[in-house]
Amino acid sequence: MKKPAFHEIEEVKRRLSKRCGLKKLVGDSPSFLEVVNKIPLVAKSDVNVLIQGDTGTGKELFARALHYLSPRDKYPFIPVNSAALPAALFENELFGHAREAFTDARTSRPGLIREAEGGTIFLDEIDTLEQASQAKLLRFLEDKEYKPLGSGKSIEANVRIIAASNTDLKAGMEAGRFRQDLFYRLNVITLTLPSLRERQEDIPILAGHFLKKYERKFGAKRFSPAAMEKLSLYPWPGNIRELENIVQQVMILVPGPVIGPESLPFSLREIQYSSLACQTFQEAKIKAIEAFEREYIANMLRLHNGNITRAAKTAGKDRRVFGRLVKKHKPFLDSETSITQDLARTNEHNEINSFALGSQ
């Protein structure tokens, strides 16, 4: 599968933000961009798609992206929480009912599939569907026809199905909890979203994004270097949703403009235990070195008002070597408002940008 060029990815982001307000499509990590690269290609294919990823990774966001970049974008996008559809209600909610189909059915009612005609149905938490509901969904996917309850007339549907699960559907299929034939009907193309702990380099970018998002509501604030370091080390079991909630929480509770590490609602011990439990010695050592580098470079740049030459001299490093370290940790440095403000007041700001762009 050929990857779109960088400018094409930026155009995708611009179109998504403009057309449907998807401003949460934030990140530059390879694992995140690998999925973003596929959006315009999958969007125009009009086949069933399965989106897998942990809770809070943005599955509905990506489903909306697939819809709004597809030829179906002028028609409805209907999200459905499968967990809220017991078998007794499944047919009525999806297919609707005819008048007098059951007691109290005084009028006919179109189902969600009818409402989404021409557009997309997004079935979230598809793994929670009961077996009886799975069988009915499979029949619909095979025939693309349905009968409202109490009606003898079949209706042909023109909708795209995008399903999502925060569990491994293949494992559920092998365990007998999910129908094999339904799995293969849904799984024409699979997009697997990375967890936030798999894209740690995006944490400073996302944290800065949420600070900006809620600035008008709660006032302008920034994370101190130590607080940002703590955010970057935390494993984020709730993923992006948890990060956004915590940013809102500390913006409300911290009275001043700077959010320190003591204001974050998790301890270093929590971070150490959860982090070390899933890391080898070598992985833990690399993370510790990177954490030290980020903090040290931020302090050196602040001490010398962003002057790389003087900062490198104080650090006892060759200027070009120090510049490469600045480039490596630029997302973290960019998230530090105080650093970037200092840099903006000096000519050395251009020097850092040139290193980041690889022009030197």
Secondary structure, DSSP 8 states (H G I E B T S, - for coil): -----HHHHHHHHHHHHHHH--TT-----HHHHHHHHHHHHHHTT---EEEE--TTS-HHHHHHHHHHTSTTTTS-EEEEEGGG--HHHHHHHHHEE-TTSSTT--S-EE-HHHHTTTSEEEEETGGG--HHHHHHHHHHHHHSEE--BT----EE---EEEEEESS-HHHHHHTTSS-HHHHHHHTTEEEE---GGG-GGGHHHHHHHHHHHTHHHH---EE-HHHHHHHHHS--TTHHHHHHHHHHHHHHH--SSEE-GGGSSS-HHHHHHHHHTT--HHHHHHHHHHHHHHHHHHHHHHHTTT-HHHHHHHHT--HHHHHHHHHHTHHHHHH-HHHHHHHHTSTHHHHHHHHHTT--
